[in-house]
């Protein structure tokens, strides 16, 4: 039978031909047809068998041949990459999930292919500002190509903070202050004292003598 193997997409068809059977021979496909050529539309991978029987003085001789038709499923994306934001030098992961068979993947950033990015998961370690942009992935199999939705990567250079204390004037009084300074980051900032609250002002007042931790966060975190 030619072809000995064939691959189609779900809903497609394949034509199978039994060659070499003499004119006087009798053709019989397992599916019931008796012609040399048949068209099949399987819904799942199926093996087709055909026999050629020739009757002569010595009796009947039968030969059997097989052909397997593989049914590939078209690609259906069930989860596209999600936009992310983070700091430089961190690790960022984009993922796509899809149904279908025999899928190959190709990731892009700002429309340009990323070398070696050929799986459903794209992991970027120690990311730098130059890697910010628009990410997407193309999924391909025998049934065609499907493109994911785009995802944005926003990176912050990170925030550096410093603090200068002004001691309480007298023991037991709440007259101390801390002046915080920060550089870098993205967007508005909030200053926190001992991990609590959050204020736009970089000055903490009415503090008693003690040890304090000052932190800052921007729109990235």
C-alpha positions in Angstrom: 0.0 0.0 0.0 1.3 3.5 -0.8 1.9 5.4 1.2 2.9 3.0 3.9 2.4 5.7 6.4 0.5 9.0 6.2 -0.3 11.9 8.5 -3.3 14.1 8.3 -4.9 16.8 10.5 -8.1 16.1 12.3 -11.0 16.3 9.8 -8.7 15.7 6.8 -8.4 12.7 4.5 -5.8 10.4 2.9 -5.8 8.4 -0.3 -4.4 4.9 0.0 -3.4 2.7 -3.1 -2.9 -1.0 -3.2 -0.3 -1.6 -6.0 0.9 -4.8 -7.5 -2.3 -6.8 -7.5 -2.9 -8.5 -10.9 -5.9 -7.6 -13.0 -7.3 -11.1 -12.2 -6.7 -10.6 -8.5 -9.4 -9.8 -6.0 -8.9 -6.8 -3.7 -10.4 -6.7 -0.3 -9.9 -3.9 2.3 -10.6 -4.7 5.9 -12.9 -1.7 5.9 -15.0 -3.4 3.2 -13.9 -1.6 0.0 -12.8 -3.6 -3.1 -11.1 -1.0 -5.2 -7.4 -0.5 -5.5 -7.6 3.1 -4.3 -9.6 4.3 -1.3 -10.0 7.6 0.5 -10.2 7.5 4.3 -11.1 10.1 6.9 -10.2 8.6 10.3 -10.9 10.5 13.5 -7.9 8.8 15.3 -4.7 7.1 14.2 -5.8 4.0 12.3 -4.0 1.1 10.5 -5.7 -0.1 7.3 -5.2 -3.6 5.9 -5.8 -4.8 2.3 -5.5 -8.2 0.7 -4.9 -9.3 -2.9 -6.2 -12.8 -3.7 -5.2 -14.6 -6.9 -6.8 -17.9 -7.8 -4.9 -20.2 -10.2 -4.3 -23.9 -11.0 -2.5 -24.3 -7.7 -5.2 -22.7 -5.7 -5.6 -19.3 -4.2 -2.6 -17.1 -3.1 -3.3 -14.2 -0.8 -0.9 -11.3 0.0 -1.6 -8.7 2.8 -0.4 -5.1 3.2 -0.9 -2.4 5.8 -0.8 1.4 5.9 -1.1 3.5 9.1 -2.7 7.0 8.9 -1.8 9.2 11.9 -4.3 11.9 12.9 -2.7 15.1 14.2 -4.7 17.4 16.4 -4.6 21.2 15.5 -3.1 23.5 18.1 -5.3 25.2 20.6 -3.7 27.6 23.1 -5.2 27.3 26.6 -2.8 29.6 28.4 -0.8 32.5 26.9 2.3 34.1 28.5 1.5 36.6 31.2 3.0 40.1 31.5 5.5 40.5 34.3 7.4 43.2 36.1 10.5 42.8 38.2 14.0 44.0 39.0 17.1 43.7 37.1 19.3 40.6 37.9 16.2 38.6 38.8 14.8 35.5 37.0 11.7 35.8 34.9 9.7 32.9 33.4 7.1 33.0 30.6 5.0 29.9 29.8 2.4 28.8 27.3 0.2 25.8 27.5 -1.6 24.3 24.5 -3.4 21.2 23.2 -2.3 19.6 20.0 0.2 17.0 18.7 3.8 17.4 17.5 4.1 21.0 18.6 7.3 23.0 18.1 7.8 26.4 19.8 9.6 29.6 18.8 9.8 32.6 21.2 10.4 36.2 20.2 11.2 39.5 21.9 10.0 42.6 20.1 9.4 40.4 17.0 12.9 39.0 16.8 13.5 35.2 17.4 15.3 34.3 20.6 18.1 31.7 20.0 17.5 28.4 21.7 14.0 29.3 22.9 12.1 26.4 21.5 10.1 25.0 24.4 6.8 25.8 26.1 8.7 27.6 29.0 11.1 30.5 28.6 13.3 31.2 31.6 15.4 34.3 31.6 18.0 34.4 34.4 19.8 37.5 35.6 17.7 39.8 33.4 19.0 43.2 32.3 17.2 46.3 31.2 17.9 45.5 27.5 15.7 42.4 27.8 12.6 44.4 28.6 10.0 44.4 25.9 7.2 42.4 24.2 7.4 38.6 24.3 5.3 36.1 22.3 5.6 32.5 21.1 4.6 30.8 17.9 3.4 27.2 18.0 3.6 25.0 14.9 2.6 21.5 13.9 1.5 19.8 10.7 -1.9 21.5 11.0 -0.5 25.1 11.0 0.9 27.8 13.2 -0.8 29.6 16.1 0.6 32.7 17.8 0.1 33.4 21.4 -1.0 36.7 22.9 1.9 39.1 23.7 3.3 39.6 27.2 5.2 42.6 28.4 8.3 42.5 30.5 8.9 45.7 32.6 12.2 45.9 34.5 13.3 48.2 37.2 17.0 49.0 37.9 16.3 48.5 41.6 16.1 50.9 44.4 19.1 51.9 46.6 18.3 53.4 50.0 20.2 55.3 52.6 19.1 56.7 56.0 20.5 59.4 58.3 19.2 59.6 61.9 18.7 62.6 64.0 18.8 61.5 67.7 16.1 62.2 70.3 16.9 65.4 72.2 16.4 63.8 75.6 16.0 60.3 76.9 12.5 59.0 76.9 11.2 61.7 74.5 9.8 61.1 71.0 11.9 63.8 69.2 14.1 61.7 67.0 14.0 61.7 63.2 15.2 59.6 60.3 15.9 61.1 56.9 15.8 58.5 54.1 17.2 58.9 50.6 16.8 56.6 47.6 17.9 56.3 44.0 16.8 54.2 41.1 13.5 52.4 40.9 10.4 53.0 38.8 7.6 55.4 39.4 6.4 56.8 42.8 8.0 55.5 46.0 6.8 54.8 49.5 8.9 54.7 52.6 8.3 52.2 55.3 9.5 52.0 58.9 10.1 48.6 60.4 8.2 47.2 57.4 5.0 48.9 58.5 2.8 51.5 56.9 4.0 53.4 53.9 4.4 57.1 53.2 5.4 59.4 50.4 7.6 61.5 52.7 11.1 60.4 53.2 11.2 61.8 56.8 10.1 59.8 59.8 9.5 62.0 62.9 8.5 61.6 66.6 10.8 58.7 67.2 12.1 57.5 70.5 15.7 56.3 70.9 16.0 52.8 69.4 16.9 50.7 66.4 14.8 51.2 63.3 14.7 49.6 59.8 13.9 51.9 56.9 12.8 50.4 53.5 11.4 51.8 50.3 9.3 50.3 47.5 8.4 51.5 44.0 5.7 50.4 41.6 7.7 47.2 40.9 7.8 46.3 44.6 
